[in-house]
Amino acid sequence: MDTNTAYDVLIIGAGPAGSSAALYAARASLRALIIEQGMPGGQIATSDMVDNYPGIPDVSGAELGQKMLDHAESAGAEVAYAMVLGIEHAGDGMFTVKTDSSTYTAPALIVATGATPRMVGFEGEQTYRGRGISYCATCDGMFYRNKRVFVVGGGNSACEEGLYLSRIASDVVMVVRRDEFRAPRGRVESLLAQDNVSVKYSTSIVRVEGDRLLSTVTFRDNATGEEYTETYPEGSFGIFVFAGNDPVLDLVRPFVDIAPDGGVVTDGDMATRTPGLFCAGDMRSKRLRQVVTAAADGAIAATAAYSYIVEQSH
């Protein structure tokens, strides 16, 4: 591979936003390169089922992510699997993206690095991450077949993952910080209709303990402040945390403004305060982070990038 390869537009991330951007860029006859360090699809690649993407019901996240990238490639976009080490923005407006294998340049850059699961912060959470605490039911649910699981969260993701886990685990205990769920009513009703699902309302986890694996979990009743501990045989239960996501901003932080919700501030064209730099998908400050909104962001970013490139060439 060349050590320095020039493109019209570089796209970091092959999730729905990145793949959509690559598709629209390629169809606009731009030489586009997607750089991805993992598997296509981003966070949806870990979803057992995506059932709210218009026109494609009941598709696995991994399959949908791959189809999106395949579509972009069929239109002419190129893909490089590499880890991005850094971004530079020269005085002439060119962007340089350095990876662990090559260096790429382009006058326009679309970043779609998504978001990562947010930790709740209870004592022992980091210690037992991967040893009883998980953030992906599809990834780790099989380890808790016929076991008890606690699902932390009251939003849409927590309910979706709780429903998925109800088909695997013997018991699913939803741990909801407030006195009600935040998820849509229909989603909550589907979850609570399962015989093996129960709820601890107004409850938070304070700490977890164990040896190699978890054996105790201490809860707090948020209404009374009372704490109590439940003990089980080591390794007989797990905790799945679904408390939102944090936008991945390390690469772009020097070039963008950050909103109070932690996302990148963009205008309607996905443009940031740095000319030629566009951010799309879950890393943006936005009300709704879903596959369909990420794909829309990518399409808009690519179209705006095309206009930007044309304007700069005149």
MOPE-V725507 format. One record per pair of residues at least 6 apart in sequence whose C-alpha atoms are under 6 Angstrom apart, sorted by sequence separation. I is the first residue (numbers start at 1). J is the second residue. D is the distance in Angstrom with one decimal. If there is no record, write none. Layout:
i = <I | I>
j = <J | J>
d = <D | D>
This chain:
i = <51 | 89 | 97 | 220 | 258 | 259 | 266 | 272 | 51 | 88 | 97 | 209 | 220 | 257 | 258 | 271 | 282 | 50 | 88 | 96 | 208 | 219 | 257 | 270 | 50 | 87 | 96 | 208 | 219 | 270 | 49 | 50 | 87 | 95 | 218 | 49 | 50 | 95 | 207 | 218 | 48 | 49 | 86 | 94 | 95 | 206 | 217 | 85 | 94 | 205 | 206 | 217 | 281 | 47 | 84 | 85 | 205 | 216 | 84 | 204 | 216 | 45 | 83 | 204 | 215 | 247 | 256 | 281 | 44 | 45 | 83 | 203 | 215 | 256 | 280 | 203 | 215 | 280 | 203 | 215 | 255 | 202 | 214 | 263 | 264 | 265 | 148 | 213 | 214 | 263 | 264 | 8 | 10 | 11 | 12 | 13 | 14 | 147 | 148 | 150 | 154 | 179 | 213 | 263 | 8 | 9 | 10 | 11 | 12 | 13 | 145 | 146 | 147 | 148 | 149 | 150 | 151 | 152 | 153 | 179 | 7 | 41 | 137 | 145 | 146 | 150 | 151 | 173 | 178 | 15 | 40 | 144 | 171 | 172 | 173 | 174 | 175 | 176 | 177 | 14 | 15 | 40 | 173 | 174 | 176 | 177 | 14 | 15 | 154 | 155 | 156 | 176 | 177 | 154 | 155 | 163 | 269 | 270 | 269 | 269 | 247 | 33 | 37 | 32 | 33 | 34 | 35 | 36 | 37 | 33 | 35 | 36 | 37 | 19 | 23 | 26 | 19 | 22 | 26 | 26 | 22 | 131 | 132 | 124 | 122 | 123 | 124 | 158 | 122 | 149 | 151 | 147 | 148 | 149 | 150 | 151 | 152 | 153 | 48 | 147 | 149 | 151 | 152 | 153 | 47 | 46 | 18 | 9 | 6 | 8 | 3 | 4 | 5 | 6 | 7 | 9 | 10 | 11 | 12 | 13 | 3 | 4 | 6 | 9 | 11 | 12 | 13 | 133 | 135 | 132 | 133 | 134 | 135 | 133 | 118 | 118 | 118 | 117 | 118 | 116 | 115 | 116 | 115 | 115 | 114 | 115 | 114 | 113 | 112 | 115 | 108 | 109 | 110 | 111 | 112 | 114 | 115 | 110 | 112 | 114 | 17 | 17 | 20 | 24 | 17 | 21 | 25 | 16 | 17 | 20 | 21 | 24 | 16 | 20 | 18 | 17 | 21>
j = <57 | 95 | 103 | 226 | 264 | 265 | 272 | 278 | 58 | 95 | 104 | 216 | 227 | 264 | 265 | 278 | 289 | 58 | 96 | 104 | 216 | 227 | 265 | 278 | 59 | 96 | 105 | 217 | 228 | 279 | 59 | 60 | 97 | 105 | 228 | 60 | 61 | 106 | 218 | 229 | 60 | 61 | 98 | 106 | 107 | 218 | 229 | 98 | 107 | 218 | 219 | 230 | 294 | 61 | 98 | 99 | 219 | 230 | 99 | 219 | 231 | 61 | 99 | 220 | 231 | 263 | 272 | 297 | 61 | 62 | 100 | 220 | 232 | 273 | 297 | 221 | 233 | 298 | 222 | 234 | 274 | 222 | 234 | 283 | 284 | 285 | 169 | 234 | 235 | 284 | 285 | 30 | 32 | 33 | 34 | 35 | 36 | 169 | 170 | 172 | 176 | 201 | 235 | 285 | 31 | 32 | 33 | 34 | 35 | 36 | 168 | 169 | 170 | 171 | 172 | 173 | 174 | 175 | 176 | 202 | 31 | 65 | 161 | 169 | 170 | 174 | 175 | 197 | 202 | 40 | 65 | 169 | 196 | 197 | 198 | 199 | 200 | 201 | 202 | 40 | 41 | 66 | 199 | 200 | 202 | 203 | 41 | 42 | 181 | 182 | 183 | 203 | 204 | 182 | 183 | 191 | 300 | 301 | 301 | 304 | 283 | 77 | 81 | 77 | 78 | 79 | 80 | 81 | 82 | 79 | 81 | 82 | 83 | 68 | 72 | 75 | 69 | 72 | 76 | 77 | 77 | 213 | 214 | 207 | 206 | 207 | 208 | 242 | 207 | 237 | 239 | 236 | 237 | 238 | 239 | 240 | 241 | 242 | 138 | 237 | 239 | 241 | 242 | 243 | 138 | 138 | 112 | 106 | 104 | 106 | 102 | 103 | 104 | 105 | 106 | 108 | 109 | 110 | 111 | 112 | 103 | 104 | 106 | 109 | 111 | 112 | 113 | 238 | 240 | 238 | 239 | 240 | 241 | 240 | 243 | 244 | 245 | 245 | 246 | 245 | 245 | 246 | 246 | 247 | 247 | 248 | 248 | 248 | 279 | 282 | 276 | 277 | 278 | 279 | 280 | 282 | 283 | 279 | 281 | 283 | 280 | 281 | 295 | 299 | 294 | 298 | 302 | 294 | 295 | 298 | 299 | 302 | 295 | 299 | 298 | 298 | 302>
d = <4.7 | 4.7 | 5.8 | 5.6 | 4.8 | 5.8 | 4.8 | 5.7 | 4.8 | 5.7 | 5.2 | 5.2 | 4.3 | 6.0 | 5.6 | 4.4 | 5.5 | 5.8 | 5.0 | 5.7 | 5.7 | 5.5 | 5.5 | 5.2 | 5.4 | 5.7 | 4.5 | 4.5 | 5.5 | 5.6 | 5.5 | 5.7 | 4.7 | 5.5 | 5.6 | 4.3 | 5.7 | 5.4 | 5.4 | 4.1 | 5.3 | 5.7 | 5.4 | 5.7 | 5.8 | 5.5 | 5.7 | 5.5 | 4.5 | 5.9 | 5.4 | 5.5 | 4.1 | 4.9 | 5.9 | 5.1 | 4.5 | 5.7 | 4.2 | 5.6 | 4.4 | 4.6 | 5.3 | 5.3 | 5.8 | 5.8 | 5.9 | 5.8 | 4.6 | 4.0 | 5.6 | 5.6 | 5.3 | 5.8 | 5.1 | 4.8 | 5.7 | 5.6 | 5.4 | 4.3 | 5.8 | 5.1 | 5.5 | 5.4 | 4.5 | 5.8 | 5.9 | 5.8 | 5.7 | 4.5 | 5.2 | 5.7 | 5.9 | 6.0 | 5.8 | 5.9 | 5.6 | 5.0 | 5.6 | 5.9 | 5.2 | 5.1 | 5.3 | 3.9 | 5.1 | 5.0 | 5.1 | 4.6 | 4.9 | 5.0 | 5.0 | 4.4 | 5.0 | 4.7 | 5.1 | 4.7 | 4.8 | 4.8 | 5.3 | 4.9 | 5.4 | 3.7 | 5.9 | 4.8 | 4.3 | 5.8 | 5.8 | 5.9 | 4.5 | 5.8 | 5.3 | 5.8 | 5.0 | 4.8 | 5.0 | 4.6 | 5.0 | 5.0 | 4.7 | 5.2 | 4.0 | 5.6 | 5.5 | 6.0 | 5.9 | 4.8 | 5.9 | 4.3 | 4.6 | 4.8 | 4.4 | 5.7 | 5.5 | 5.5 | 4.4 | 5.3 | 5.9 | 5.3 | 5.9 | 5.8 | 4.4 | 5.9 | 5.3 | 5.2 | 4.7 | 4.8 | 4.9 | 4.9 | 4.8 | 5.5 | 5.8 | 5.9 | 4.9 | 5.8 | 4.1 | 5.8 | 5.2 | 5.6 | 5.5 | 5.4 | 5.9 | 5.5 | 5.8 | 5.9 | 5.2 | 4.3 | 5.4 | 5.2 | 5.2 | 5.4 | 5.9 | 6.0 | 4.7 | 4.8 | 4.7 | 4.8 | 4.8 | 5.2 | 5.6 | 5.7 | 5.6 | 5.9 | 5.8 | 5.4 | 6.0 | 5.9 | 5.5 | 5.3 | 5.8 | 5.2 | 4.9 | 4.8 | 4.8 | 4.8 | 4.9 | 4.8 | 4.9 | 4.7 | 4.8 | 5.1 | 5.6 | 5.3 | 5.8 | 5.5 | 5.7 | 5.7 | 5.2 | 6.0 | 5.5 | 4.7 | 4.8 | 4.9 | 5.2 | 5.8 | 5.9 | 5.5 | 4.7 | 4.3 | 5.8 | 5.1 | 5.6 | 5.2 | 5.1 | 3.9 | 5.9 | 5.0 | 5.9 | 5.9 | 5.9 | 5.8 | 4.7 | 5.0 | 4.7 | 4.8 | 5.1 | 4.6 | 5.7 | 5.6 | 5.8 | 4.7 | 5.9 | 5.2 | 5.3 | 5.8 | 4.6 | 4.1 | 5.2 | 5.8 | 4.5 | 5.0 | 4.9 | 5.9 | 5.0 | 5.6 | 5.9 | 4.3 | 4.9>
